[in-house]
Amino acid sequence: MAGRGKLITVMGDEDTVTRFLLGGIGELNKNSHPNFQVMEKDTTIHEIEDTFWQFLNQDDIGIILINQYTAEMVRQALDAHQHSIPTVLETPSKEHPYDATKDSILRRARGMFTAEDLH
């Protein structure tokens, strides 16, 4: 993708995805696939995991934003991703508050520093 940066994707409930789309992140890749996915109440765990892996394997994706509630459903897939790009960031949703103890990036960061490093 010469001359262009990487895309931000978003996976989550309709309110969250809509907010990011209104903020201008909506794009279609060269195969006309969108860089966002609304997770409805009837979206299966298999569909969520498939979407996550599709975004993860696209070379034009730099950041994957995913509702923490949605992330919990596919936690094994998130934890299996060990690369820095695309970066996977967990966000709160309207219905489910953010819980830092469940965030995969924060859990990894905790393992990098000791209490003495933070003083």
N, C-alpha and C positions, 0 to 999 in steps of 0.2 A: 504494500500500500504506500507507494511513494508519494510524499507530499501530504499525507494525512496522518493524524494521530490514531490512537486506538479508541474504540467505542466503550461507553459505559452501558452496561445492561442492567435491567431491573426485573426482579421476580418478586411478586407479592400480591397482596389483596388489591382490589380495584382502586381504592382510595390512594394507596401508596403509588401504584403505577401511574395513575392519572396525574398526581402531583409532579412526578419526575417528567412525564411527557409534556405537561404544561411548561416545565422548566427548560424544555428543548432537547431532551436526550433521545427522542424517538428517531430511529433510523432504520433503513432497510439495507441489508448487505447485498453483495453482488448477485446473490441467488434469490433476492427479494424476500428474505426472512427477516422479521422484525427483531430488534434488540431488546425486547421486553416480553414478559409473559404474565398475564393476570391469572392468579390462582383462585379459582372459585371453590365453594364449599364441596363440590363434587369432583374436584380434581384429585386424581389418585396419586399415591406416593410414587408409583411407577412413572407417571407422567411428569411429576415434579423432578424426579431424579433424571429422567431422559432430557428434560429441558436444561437442567443444570449441566449435564455432561456435554450437551450440544454447545452451550455457551462456553464452557471450559475449553473445548477443543477448537473453537474458532480462532484463527490467528489474528483477527481484527479486534478482539475483545481485550481491554486492558483492566477493567474493573467490573465485577459482578456484585450488584447490590441485591441483597435478599432479605426479606422480612425474617426476623429471628424465629417467629412462629413457623414459617415455612421451612427455615433451615433446620429446625428441630426434627422435622419429618424425614429429612435426608442427611442427618448428622454424620453418618458413616461416610457418605460421599464427600462431604465438606472436609472432614478430618483426613480423608485419604489424599486430598489435594495439598501437596507440599511445596508447590512453586510460588514464587512471589508474583508472577504475572500469568494469568489474570489474578489480581488481588480480589479476594472475596470478603466483602464487608457486610456485616449483619446490622439491620436497622430495626427500629421499633415499628409497630403498626398502631393504628387507631384503637384496635380492640385488645392488643397484647403489649404490655409495657416491655421495655428492654431490660434484660437481665445480664449484667456483665459477666456473671459466673458461667454463663453458657456460651459466651462469644469465643469462637475458635482462635481468633487472632490474639485476643487478650490472654487466653490460656497459654498460648505459645510464648507470648512476651513475658509472662510471669516466670517461665522456665529459663529465660535468658538472663535475668537479673536476680540478685540476692537483695535482702533488706538493706545490707550495708551499701550496696551500689546506689541506692536511692537516697541516702543521707548526705 
